[in-house]
Amino acid sequence: MEMQNFAPIMFGGLVLTMLIGFPVAFSLAFLGLACGFFAITMDWFPASFMANLPINIFGILSNDLLLAIPFFTFMGAILEKCGLAEDMLDSMGQLFGPVKGGLGYSVIIVGFILGAITGTVAGQVIAMALISLPVMIRYGYNMRYATGVLAASGTITQLVPPSLVLVVMADQLGRSVGDMYRGAWGPSILQVLIFALYTFALGVIKPHHVPGIPKEARTMDGWALWMKCLRGIIPSAFLIFAVLGSMGGLPGIDTAIATPTEAGAMGCVGALLLAAMHKRLDKNLIWEAMHGTMRLTAMVVFILIGSRVFSMVFQGVDGARWVENMLSNLPGGQVGFLIVVNIFIFFLAFFLDFFEIAFIILPMLGPVADKMGIDMVWFGVLLCVNMQTSFMHPPFGFALFYLRGIADTLFKDGRLEKPIKSNDIYMGAIPWVIMQVLLVVIVIFVPQSVTMFLEKTEKVDLDKVVIEMPVEQDATTPADSQKEVDDLFKKK
């Protein structure tokens, strides 16, 4: 066997290992080590190559940027459990309720806001479904629309800054987190508009699917209702703007005054203050938030270690060259490359979550995209848009699993009159997956949707650069010096 034929075998083994269902981190580490020692026996690289593995892993784990992950996770966990979602959904539901599709609009808007402050799909889907699903079903909303809008609005958190996915993308692609955040604002807003337009169209074509809430069902109106909405939105918006603005993650702010880690720490303090304002800050809340943060951080670290073991051996057998030769010669140039990569990621997301894709696949694709002249921020945000569909794919989408569990709980508690079928959840997800794919297409063919908020860099034509050197004046002769002395005496 020749070394250049081993890279595709390793990649095939990776896919097969993923399908087995064993924990990804340990599967990757085992596969990488086994292939590495096999490569040593074949004299493809020396044993000292594998001896560099511990140093390599410690070098990655010492990256300060990764500290932002537990900070942002803890911030989101605190805000998720402090009652913010309940207050926002209640007030927004009453504000938009009388309009056709009003409850759908409120779920989409609150999903966008919560996506910026919680950062976890599971918590967001569960919180919104517990509050909104019984209300939507009670007032006659179509079952498939109700489950679809709740699941889709929960996945917005993967794209809206300060998303953890974008932090990982920035680390893997070697770009600043602030650039990734600024680039993600365009697609985030487009996602919300697409969801809202679909709801509006459904209200026009099939108004009985998204009826308005009768006026007598509203418990608040007028200025009191507006004040309740503002009390939920303004403190949260201030916290997010402060966190994102401090690291240059807002449009118009190209200058960062804090690192992502420092901004995450500041966000944790702000989240604790918001929880205290809502009178929900206690020992149980902090313990649950710390427990959830510990679990997620440990998962990320072990996936990172396993993926690094695999990728180092994969690079050692010239896997990067194999991937580059396979993808750089596709027809259509940059667009052809992006279309093929996104189709691959779309189907891969049926089996892997976004952390696994980012740590395993992105190191293979990033160098190829960079050599093709593709803007790395555009590439990272585009893949982030694509990977949010991984939570919506029937039958493996985790957002659908969360919704399935919540629906059963609500029925057992008597808050739903009849059970929700799995078929309704899966069929209800399809239109929203199509809308997310539509956003992928928009970002591919309209890169300005990402780059318009980035700092413009002037391109310099090196062929037209002229270097001018200052011309030194000739030293004065003794005669000139004597003449200057005579002139000076004459003036005196």
N, C-alpha and C positions, 0 to 999 in steps of 0.2 A: 504494500500500500504506500502511495506517495502522500506527502504532507498536504499538497494542495487539494487532495480529494477528501481530507479529513474534516475540513471546516463545514461542508454541507452535512456530513454525518453528525457532527456535534449539534448543528442547528436542528436536524431532524430528531435527535435524541432529546433536545430541549422541548420541542413540541410534544413528543410522546410523554415525557415526564410530567408536563403540565396537565395532560389529559388524565393521568393516573389519579390525581386528586390529593396526593400527599402534600404537606405544607411546602410552599414554594421555596422558602429560604433554604431549608435543609435539602430539598431536591436539587437545587442549583449548586449548593456546596458539594454534595456528593458527586454529581455529574462532572463538575469542574475538576475535582481532585482525581476522579477515576480517569478522565481523559488526559489530565496532566501527567500522571504516572505512566499511562500507556505511551504518551508522546516521548517520555524520557527513555523508555525501553526501546523505542524505535529510533533513538538518537536524533530526534527533530529539534530538541533543545536540551541543554545540560541540566543536571539536577539543581544547580545553583539558581536556575530560573525560578523554580518553585520555592526556594529558600527566601526569595524576596517577598513572598506572599504576606507574612505577618507585618513587615514594614509597610507594605502597600495598604493593608487594611487599616493600620493605625494612622497612616497619613490621611486616609479618607475620613475616619471618625474624628480626627482632630480639626476638621473643617468647622470654623465658627458659624458659618451660615446655617448648618444643620441644627444649631441651637434654636433657630427661629421656629422650628416645627413644634417642639413641646410648648413654647410660649404661646403661639397662635392657637394650638389645640386647647390649652388650658383656658385662654380667653374665650374661645367659642363655647367650651363646655360650661363655663360659668354663666354666660349670657343665655345659653340654651335652656338652663335649668332654673333661671331666676324669674320666670313668668313673663318675659318680654313677648314671646310668641303669642301667648294667650291674650295679652292686652292689645297687641296690634291687630290680630285677627278679629277680635270682638269689635273694635272701633272701626276698622276698615270695612268689615262686613256690614255694619249698620250704615256706613257712609255710602257705599256703592250698592247696597242690597236692593233698593227699588228698581235699579236699572236692569235691563235684560242682560244676563250674564254677569251681574254685579258681584256675586260671590266668587265667580271665576276671576274677575279682575282683582279682587281683594287678595285672593290666594297668590296670584302671579306677582303682585306688587310686594306683598309681605314676604314671599319667597325670595324676591330680589334683595330686599332689605336684610332679611335673616341670613341670606347667603353671604353678605358682607360681614356679618358679625358673629356667626356661629361656625361656619366652615365645615360642618359635618352633614353628609346627606342623611345618615340614619336619624340623627336627632331632629333634623328639619322635617323630614317626611312624617315621622312619628308625631311630632308636636302639632303639625298642621292637620294631619288626618284625625287625630283625637278630637280636635276642636271643630273642624269644618265639615268633615264627612257626614256626621249625623245631621247637621243643619242643612247641608245641600240636599241630602236624600229626603229630609222632612218636607222641604218646600218644592219637591218635584223635579230636581235636576236629574238629567240623564245619568244613569249609573256609570256608563263607560266614560262620559266626559268628566264626571266628578273624580273618578279614580285616576284618570289620565292627567288631569291638570294638577292634582296633588303630587303625583309621582314626578312629573316633569318639573314643576316649580321647585321641588326639593333638590333636583340635580343642578339647578343654576348655581348652587354654592361652589361647584367645582371650577367655575369660570370667573365668578365675580371676585375681584380683589377684596381682601387679602387671602386668596385661595392658597391652600397648602400645595396644590398641584403646581401652581406657578412658581412657588419657591423651589420645588424639586426640579422643575424645568430649567429655571435659571441656573441652578447648580450644575446640572448635567450638560447644559449647552454653553456654559461659560459666559453668561450675560448677567447684567445686574437685575436684581429683583424689581427695582423701580421701573426699569424699562419694560419688564414683563407685565407689571401691573398697569402701566399706562397703555400698553398695547392691547390689553384685555378689555378695556372699557368699551371700545367700539362694538365688538361682538357681544358683550354682555347686554348692552342697550338694545342691539338688534334682536337678540334672543327674546327679550321681554316684549318688544314691539311685535314680533312674529306671533308669539303666544296670544297677545292681546288682539291682534287682527283676526286670528282664527276664532277667538271667542266672539268677537263682533260679528264676523260672517255667520257663525252658527246662530247668533241671536236674530239675524235677519232671515236666514233660510229656514231654520228650525227653531223658532222662538220657544216652543214648548219644551225643548231640551234644556234651556237655560232661563227659566222664568224669573221675574223679579219677586222680591219679598214684599208681601202686603204691608202697607204703612202701619197698620195696627200692631205688627210684630216687632216694630222698632221700639226700643226702650229709651233711646236718647235721640235728640235732634238739635239743630241750631248750633249756637255757639258752644254749648257744652260738649257736643259731639266733636266739633273741630278741635277744641282744647284737649280732649282725650287723645285724639289722633296725634296732635303735635307733641304731647307729653311723651308718647311712645317713640316718635320718630326723631325729634330734635336731639335728645341726649345721645341716642345711638349713632346718629349721623355725625355729631360732633366728635365722638370717639373714633369713628372710622376715618374721618377726614384728618384728625390729628395723627393717627397711626400711619396712614398712607402718605400724608403730606410730609411727615418727618423723614421718610426715606425716598421722597421724590416719586411717589406712585400715583400722583394725580395729574391730569392734563394741565399744562401750564406751569407746573413745578418740575423743572429739570435738574434741580439742585437738592441733594439729600443732606440733611443735618444729622442723621442717625443711621446706623446699620440696621438691617432687618431684625437682628437679634435684639438690639436696643429698643427698636420700635415695638417688637413683640412683648418685651418686658413692660413697656409703658402701657400697652394694650391690656395686659393682665391687671395692672393697677386700676385702670379705668373700668374694666369689667367688674372688679370687686366693688368699686364705688357705685356703679349702676345697680348692682345687686343690693347694696345697702340702701340705695334710694328707694328701691321697690320693697324694702323690708323683707328680703328673702335670704339675706346672708347669714348662714349659720354653719355649724360644724359639719352637718351632713352634706350640705351643698358643696363645701370645699373638699370633703373627702371623696365624694362621687366624681367631682371634676378632676381631682388628682389621680384617682384610680383609672378613669378613662384616658387621661393623658399618658399615664404610664403604659397602658396596654398598647395604644397606638404608636407611641415612640419606640417601644421595644420591637413591635412588628416591623416598623420602618428600618430600624438598625439591623435586624437579622436579615431582612430582604436585601439590604444594601451590602452586607457582608457576603451573602450567598451569591448575589449577582456579580460582585467583584471577583470572587474566586472563578466563576465561570468565564467572565469577560476577559480576565487576564490570560487564561489558557487559550481562549478563543483567539485573542490577539497573537499569542505565541505561535499558533499554527496558521498564521496569515489569514485569519477569518475576516479581518477588516478589508483586506484586498479582494477577497471573494465577494463580499457584500458590495464593495465599490464597483467592481467589474460587472456585477449583475444588475445594479440599479442605475449606474451612470450612463449606460448605453440604451436606455429606454427611449422609444419614439416620443416626440412631443417636448423634449427638453425639460425645463423646470416644471411646467404644468403636467406633463406626462408622469414625471417622477412623483409629484405631489398627489396625483390621482391614485397611482398604484400604491403608494405608501399609506394613504388614508383608507383605501379599501382593505389593505392588509391589517391595519390597526382596528378597523371597524369589526372585522371578523375575529381578530385576536381578543378583542374586548368581551366576546362571549364567554371566555374562559378565565381571563386575567383581570385584576383590578388595575386602577391607574398607577399605583405605586410600583407594581410589578412590571407594567409596561414601561414606565419611565426609567427604572433602574436596569432593565434587561435589554429592551429593544432600542431605546433612545441612544445609548452609546454606539450602537451599530449604524444608526441612520444619520446622526448629527454630523459626523465628519464628511459623509457623502454630500449632504445638503450644503454644507459650508463650501466645499470645493466647487459645487455647481453655481455658487454665487447667490444662494438663497439667503435672505435676511433671517438670522437666527431667531429674532424675536417673533417675526411673522410665523416662522416654522413652529416654534414652541407653542404659541397661542393657538395656531391651527390644530395641532395635535391635541391640545387641551380641549378645544371645542369638540373634537371627535370623541375623545375619551369619556366625555360626560354621557354619551349614549350607552356606555357600558353598564350604567345603572338602570337602563330602560329596556334592554334587549329581552324580549321573551325567549326562552323561559328562565334565563339565568340572572336577569337584572335584579340587583340587590334592593333597589327601591321598590320593586314589585313584591319582593319577599317581605320587606318591612310593612308594606301596605296590606299584604295578605294577613299577616299576623295581627295588625291593628284592627282590621275588619272583623276577624274572628272574636277578638276581645270585646269590641263594641257590641257585637250581636249577643254574646254571652251576658254582658252587663245590662242588656235590654235597651241600649241606646239606639239600636237599629232594629226595625220591625222584622226584617228578613235578612238572611245571610247573603253576602256578596259572593258570587261565583268566581272562581279563578279565571274562567273564560272571559268574564267581563273585565277583569283587571288586565289580562293580556291583550285583548282586543282594544281596550281603551288606550293602551300605551302606543299602539301602532301609529296613529296620526301625529303624536308628539315626537316619536322617533324620526318620522319623515321630516318634521319641521327642524329637528336638530341636524339632520343630514343636509337639509336645504341651507342651513347656516354654514355648514362646512363648505358647500359649493360656493356660497357668496364670498367667504373668506379666501378661497383659492383664487377665484377670478377677480376679486376686488381687494387686493392686498392693502389698499388705502384704508380699509375698515380697521386695520390694525396699526398701520404706520402713520396715520394722520395725527396721532397724539404724541408721536416720538419726536425727539429733537432732530432737526434737519442738519445733516452734515454736508458741507460743501465738497464736491468732487474736484480734485486737482488734477489737471492734465500735466503729467510730468514732462512731456515733450515741449511744453511751452514755458517751463520754469527757467528763468534767467537769473543767474547769480552774479551780482555786481560787487566787485571788490573796490574798496576806497583806494584812490591813487595817491601815493605818497609824493609830497612835494620834494623837489630837489633841495639838497642842503645848500644853505646860503654860502656864497663865496666870501673870502676875506675882504674883497673890495666892497661887496654889498654891505657887509657888516660895518666897515669903516664909514661908508656913506650914511648909514642909519645913525651912527654916533655923531657925525658932523651935523646932521639935520636936528638931532636932539639938542645940541649946544646952541644952534641958531635960534631954536624956539625959546630957549631960556634967556 
